[in-house]
């Protein structure tokens, strides 16, 4: 807490910070680059949502395979390798 107060006091003593202003052309380039970033971020969010949907469908297909083969529903499924394995025993409390 002391360090926070000290940092605030030092910032207050430093005075106003000099602000640099780009030219109009530079500002337009920056705004275009910023808009490109925002559009890319929107595409990433959409791709993430699609990935989550597809991963859910893959897990549902794996559950169907478990049922068709009469495997324990606790059987582990690895979506990266498409391999099934025995369910891991739950860990008990550590002593």
C-alpha angles and dihedrals in degrees: 000000000000090000092052092053090047092050092050091049092050092050091050091052093049091073127214117343116238110246121212119212122205121219120265092259091049090049091051091051090050092048091050091050090048092051090050089053092049092049091049090049090053090051090050091052091050091048090049091052091049091048091052091050092049092046089053090052090050091052090049089052089050090052089053090053089051091052094045091052094041091238122159110272088231089065108128120242123197109205092195095059100020089230128141124213141177116285113263116243113249113256115247125219114292118239 
